[in-house]
Amino acid sequence: MQLALEIAERGAGYVSPNPMVGCVIVDSEGNKIGQGYHERYGQAHAEVNAVESVKDTSLLKNATVYVTMEPCAHEGKTPPCADMLAGLPIRRVVVAMQDPTAKVNGKGIKKLRNNDIQVDVGLLKEEAEQLNEFFLHYENYNRPFVTLKIAQTLDGYIAAPDGSSEWITGEASRKRVHEWRSRYDAVMVGRNTALLDNPRLTVRHVEGRQPRRIVIDGKLELPKDLNLFTDQYEEKTIILTHNKEKFENEADPMLSMLQSDYFRGSTLLLPEKDGHTDLNEGLKKLASEHRVTSILVEAGQNLASALLRERLVDKVACFIAPKMLGGGTRSVMGMGVNRMKEILNLRDTNWEQVDEDMLFTGYL
């Protein structure tokens, strides 16, 4: 099962909004005869790939299948894996965790047991849930899992007084962020970050798939010559705005096509809340309309503070560099906490050294 979890992770970023799933098959003597994982959304599931990897199918007789999530029991983009397994001469299926989706949720396990196959559930369950925390959060709450990434000095600053911020953290930390980008469905920034830093938010220092890019532009006034709107991944960019009048004008296909700065990405119109774009509604709409299950927020102070203030952050990942500025822009301010009893407590915390920097992670 540990091996199944390890190979499942190879699908990170590629299988969303599906979960990452791995499968390992051992024969009646306990020897591994096959393995596979869900490699791409819409393609074969882990169980199918594992079975197809078995060179001698006679070894499937009385074999045991280890799979990190309950085999699907419904017809989707691929046939039901539970039906496929039930048709094999296997003896036992070991499942790490039950699939919580309404279309499965025990139905796959029931199908296997109805075909006289022993099914054991719960082996390395916590590890399996950790692996698919994005998927589980999306299914349970109908909004993306949000990780707030912060890179700050030892004294809590993310930019110098002149606005410069490159580079607070070291190369190893920046590489880690690119690895994260390849795993998350989308990367989000606010208007100021997009305007001042003109980021690309792409995966460059590692191999991996390119995420969607989300920018909060409440007034819908960002210049369309920014990297997010003009590079080769332009169609992956999503703008969130509350400017209804300008949104409706730009949504006119005939008018837009005539403009030299025609934007080929997506723009979502959201309600206005306290003079700003409603972030909570934005997350819901990203989940329902774009099936975004996870977002890595690489924000400045304003967006980071707003997300924390509205309790929309699920995880904090904070790089702390061994440097001090003594002034400039703080990482977060104005979270709506006025008394110690209102303080935001993080759980399941962890400290890790990344070259010269320290990385703190914790859940809210």
Secondary structure, DSSP 8 states (H G I E B T S, - for coil): -HHHHHHHGGGTTTSTTS---EEEEE-TTS-EEEEEE--STTS--HHHHHHHT-S-GGGGTT-EEEESS----S-SSS--HHHHHHTS---EEEESS---STTSTTHHHHHHHHTT-EEEE-TTHHHHHHHTHHHHHHHHHSS-EEEEEEEEETTSEEE-TTS--TTSS-HHHHHHHHHHHHHSSEEEE-HHHHHHH-------SS-----EEEEE-TT----TTSHHHHSTTGGGEEEEE--HHHHHHHT-HHHHHHSTT---SEEEE--EETTEE-HHHHHHHHHHHH---EEEE---HHHHHHHHHTT--SEEEEEEES---SSSEES----S--SGGG----EEEEEEEETTEEEEEEE-
